[in-house]
Amino acid sequence: MGKWLEHISGKELKFFSIFSMVLLVMAAIAAGTPARLAEGIWLIVVSRDALITDYFELAGYGAAFLNAALVMGISIFFIAVEKIPFTGLTVAALFMNAGYGLWGKNPVNILPVILGTALYAKIHRTKLNRYIYTALFGTCLAPLITELVFLFPFGRTVNLLFAAAIGIAIGFILPPLSIHTASMHMGYNLFNVGFSGGILAFIMVSLLRAFGMESDSVMIWKSGQNMKVGVCLFLYFIFTILMGFLISGKKAGSLKGIVKHSGRTVTDFVLMDGAGATLMNMGLVGIFCEIYIVLTGGDFSGPVVGAILAVFGFSAFGVHIKNYLPVLAGVYISTLFTIFSPDTPGIQLAAIFSAGLSPIAGQFGPLAGMIAGFLHAAVVMCTGQMYGGLNLYNNGFSAGWVAVIMVPATESFMKYWRGRKSEREKEK
């Protein structure tokens, strides 16, 4: 074991990411024959991908896992070509794409956005590695590209060319737009590209509607808790914790450093606390998400498993149990007072993805985190209608608006409270 750890020293997260991709391929092979896998991948590529399109239900478990592996593999390829180090943000990007490979992204519809960002880098006389994360996260608008093939009134070939061109334009616009949106919420929304992508999707869909092209949301969802999926996911998270434990020199106490961070962007756990502590944190958050879904009667659908994998990745970049729990609690508490129940598909996703607002709890405390989670649950159930489900990171868009409203209000309140406290102390 010692020699094995020495062999991957300094490359732990690269090894872990590639290993995870191989596991997805193995899961695909175990779940389907080559013919069924090929048929399922083709069905995924040619079908609409708007929210919510569950590839478990649409094409079967095998094809969904293979598609996730392919999307993750393409992401790893670009990371390797651009010689990007495997930091916490890299892990977040890879597992976000792997997760959405189970519902919304495929090897075809993600490429135009990446190409558009590469074009933006070339025109600005720089390399793609400067914008690689925007390119990978920007594939949240991949369903829009697929949708345009169905919406445009021309032949299929012409529609495909127009859709690809607009996808390239999206990839070109996202880098500068993401910089501006990050300044709006000041790093308190971890899913920033979801925020900028939602704004862009709203503009695009508004234009389409103006020309009489209406896009409707989709609801394809596999209900139930498949025990094989649940157990395999749990074992994977246990393996992650054990690997992190060994890499950290069998020092579980290294997790203490992670929970001290607020999580506000940029908080890269790999750079700050090391790969071992980061992997342990990722595994713990993954298990915590899975337990929540089981206890609330949720589903191990493609979107839910994908959401868990995405938050699992962001547990290398801002999310830990201490700052996540209050926000998650806020989402659950909202279901006690609103018309939604914890097992409503949208609320299941809102609960998992409320992790994007973890920095609010980390910075301002548990009560602020619970309020953020409560607001997020209400907002996210409405925003998808704004762009016909064509922004996969709907929770990132919603979290952005919650942060934009909550952060200045909370900072103002905290400043007032501290001032009053200081005055009372002087009077004493």
N, C-alpha and C positions, 0 to 999 in steps of 0.2 A: 504493500500500500504506500509505503514511504517513497519508493522509487517512482511509483505512478504519479504521486503528487509532485515530485521533483521534475518529472517529465513535462507536466503541464504548468509548472510555475510561471507566473506572469501571463499565462494564456487561459486561466481558469474559466473566464466568462465566454471566451471564444469557443473553448471546448464544450462548455455547458450548452451554448446556443446551438451548435452543430449537433450535439447529442440529442437535444430536444427535437430538432427537425427530423433526425433519423427515427426517433420514437414515433413521431406522427406518421412517417412512412410505414413503419412496422405495424402501427395500429390500422392503417389503411389496408395493408395486405391481409391482415388478420380478419378484417371485416368484409372483404369483397374479392371476387375473382378479377383477373386482369380485364376481362371483357366488361364486367359491371363497373369497374373503376373508370375505364375509358369512356363508357357511356355516360356515367355520372358527371365526369369532368366536362364533357361536351355540353350536357344539360345545364350545368352551372354557368358556363361561358355564354351560352345563347339565351339564357333566361334573364328576366328583369331582376334587379338586385336592390330595389328600394326597400326602405325599412317597412316591415321586418321580414326578411327572406331567410328562413332557417334552412341551411344546406343539409342538416340531418334529415329534415322532412322532405326537402325537394329532391335530393339526389342520393340519400343514404349515408350511413356513417362512414363507409370506406372512402367514397368520393370526397366527402367533406374533409376528412382528415388528410387525404392526399392533396386536396386543394390548399389547405392550410400550410402543408409542408412546402408546396411549390411557391406560395406567396412569401413564406418565411425564407425560403432558399434564394429567391430573387433579391430580397432585402439583404441577406448575408452577402450575396454576390457583389452588390453595389458597395457595401461597407468594406469588403475586401479589396475591390478594385481601387477605391478611393483611399485606401490605407487608413481607415478610421480606427482609432483605438476603441477597445471594448470597455467603455465606461458605463455608468448607470443609465445615461440617456440612450446609449446604443442598445442596451438590453430592453429599455422601455419601448423603443421604436420597433425592435424585432418582434417582441411578444405582442405588441399592439397589432402588428400586421398578421402575425400567426393567429391571434384570436379572431380577427375580422375575416380571416380566411375561412371561417366557419359560417359567415353570414355577411356577404356583401362585396368582398374583394376576390378577384381571381387573377391569374397570371396575365390576362389580356387587358382588363380594364384599368389596371394600375399603371401600365407602362406609359400612356400618353402624359399623365401628370408628371412622372419622373423625367420624361423627355423634355417637357416644358420648363421644368426647373433647371435642367442641364442647359437649355437654350438661354435662360435668364443669366446663368453663371457665365456662359460664353460671351454674351453681348456685353456683360460688365467686366469682361477680361479677368475673370477669376476662375477657380476650379469648382467643380460640383461639390467637392468635400466641404466647402463653406456652407452649402445649403442642403446637404444630404438629409438632415433630419426633417427639414421642411418638406423635402420631396417625399420621404417615406411616410410621414404623418399626413401629408397632403393628399394621399390616396384615399382619404375619407370621402372624397367626391367622385370616386370611381363609379358608383351607381348612376351618377348623372350622365356619364359617358355612355353607359349601356342604355340608359333610358332614351337618349337622343336618337339612337339607332331605330327605336320603335316609334318615336314621336315625329321625326321629320317626314314630310310628305313626298319624298323622292324614292328612288329605288334603293334596295338594301345596300348596294355597293356605295352609292353616293352618300347615303345616310351614314355609313360607317366612316367614310372619309371626313365628312363634316364633324361627326362626333369626335373623331381622333384629333381634329384640328382644334376643337373647343377644349378638349382635354389638355392639349399642349398649352393653350392660352391660360387655362386654370393654373397649371403648374408654373407658368410665367408670372402670374399675378400674385400668387400666394406668398412668396418670400417677403416683399415689401409690406403686404397687408398684415402678415403675422407679426412683424416688428411693431406695427402701430397698435394692434389689439393687445399685445403683451403689456404695453404701457398703460392700457385702459384698466386692466385688473391688477397691475403691479405685481405679477407673479403669484397671485393667490389662486389662479386656476391652472392646474397642471396640464390640462388638455387645451392648451392655447390654440393650436391649429384647428381644433374643433370649433372654436369660437370664430376664428377668421373664416374657416370653411363654411360655417353656417351663414355668415353675412353674405359671402359670395354666392352661395346656393340660393339664398333668398332673392338676390338680384337676378340671377339667371332664370329662376323659375317664374319670377314676375314678368320678365321679358317673354318667356315662352307663353305664358297665359295671355299676354297682350296680343300675341299672334294666333291665339286660339288653340294652343297646344297645352293640354291639361295633363298633369301627372298626378296619379292617385297613389296613396300609400298602399302597401301590401301587408298582409298578415298571414304568413306561413310560419307556423310555430309547432314544434314537437313537444307535446305535453308529457308529463310524467317524469319520474326519477329513475332513469336507467341505472341499475346498481352496478353494472359492469363499468360504465363510464365514471360513476361516482367513486368506486373503489380504485380504479386505475389512476384517476386524478389525485386521490388522496395519497396513494403510494408514491406518485411522482413528487408531490410536495414533501413527503417524508424523506425521499431520496435527496431532494434539494437541501433540506435542513442538515442531513447527515454529511453531505458533501461540503457544505459551508462550515460545519463544525470541524471537519478534518482539516480543511484549508486554513482555518483560523488557529490551528494548533490546539484543537480541542478546548477552546476557550469560549464558552457560551456567554461569558460576561461581556464580550465585545459588542453584544447587542445593545448594551446600555448607552453606548455612544450614539447609536442611531436614533433612539427615542428622545434624545435631548434636542434634536433638530426640529425646527418648526415645519420643515418641508417646503417652505416657500422657494420658488424658482429663483436661483439655481441651487438645488441641494442634491448633489451627486454622492450617494452613499458609497459608491465604489472608490471614488477619489478621497473621500473624507474618512471612511471607516474600514475600507478594504473589501476584497471580494468575498472572504469567508463570512463576515458579519452580514454583508448584503444578501448572500444566498440564504442564510438562516432567516433573515427578515422576510425575504420573498416567500419562502416556504410557509412561514407562520401566517402571513397575510392570506396566502392561497387557501390554507386550511380554514382560516377564520371565515373567508367568503363562502366556502363550501358548507360549513356548519350552519351559517345563516340561511342559506337556501334550503337546506334540509329541514331546519327547525320551523321555517315559515311556510313550508309546503310548496316551495318553488319547483321549478323544472330544471332538469339537466338538458335543456335544449341547446342547439348550436349557439344562439345568441348569449345565453347565460354562461355556458362553458367558455365561449369566446371572451365575454366580459371579464370573467375570472382570470383568464390568461393575460388579458390586457392590464388589469390591476396588479396581477402578479409581476408583470414587467415593470410597472411604475413603482413597485416596492423597492426598486433599485434607484429611484429618482423622486423621492419626496414623500412616499406613503409608508407609514408604519402603524402598528396597532394603536398606539397612544393617540395619534392625531386622526386616525380613521374611525375609531369606535364612536366618538361623539356625533360625527356627521352621519354615519350609518344609523345610529340611534334616532337621529332627527327624522330620517326618512321613515323609519318604522313607526315612530310616534305620530307622524302625519296620517298614517293609515287608520289610526284610532279616532280621528276627528273628521276625516274627509270621506268622499264617496269611494275611494280606492281601497283595495285590500292588499295585503303583502304579496299575495300570489298573482296579482294582476301582472301580465307580462311586462308592461312599461315600468311598473314599480319595482319589479325584480331587477331590471336593468338599472333603474335609477338608484337603487340601494347599492349595488356593486360599484357603479360608476360615480357615486357620490364621493369616492376617494379623490376625485379631482379637486374637491374643496377642502381636503385635509389640512392644507396650510392655514386655513382660517382658524381651525381648532388648535393647531399647533402654535399659532401666534397669539390669538386672543382668548384661548381657553375653551373648555368643554361646552359651556352654555352657548357661546357664539357658534361653535361647531354644530350643535343641535339645531339652532335656528337656521343655519345655512342648509343643513340637510332637509329640514321641513320645507323651506322655500324651494329648494331644488326639486323636491318631489312634485310640488304643484306646478312649477314652471315647465319642467321637462315633459309633462303630459300634454302641453299645449303647443310647444314650439315645432314639433315635427310636422304639423299641418302647414306651417309657413312655407316649407320648401318641398312638400310632397314626399317626405321621407328620403330625399336624395342626398342628405348629409349624414353619413354613417355615425359621425361623432355628435349626435344630437345632444347627448349628455354634456359634452364639452361646450357646446354652444350655450346651453342652459346654465351651466356652471359659470360661464363667463359673465352672464348678466347678473347672476346672484352675487358674484364677487364684486362687480362694478357698483352695485347698489350697497352691499353690506360693508365693504372695506372702508370707504370714506365715512359712512355713518358710525361704524364701530370705533374707528380712530378718533372721531370727533367726541363720541361719548366717553371713551377712555381718557382723552385729554381733559375733558370737563371733570370727570370723576377724580382724576389725580390732582387737579387744581383744587377741588373742594377738600380733598383729603389733606393736602398740604396746608390749606388755610386753617382747618380744624386743629392740626398739629401745632401751628403757630399760636393759635388762641390758647392752647393748653400751656 
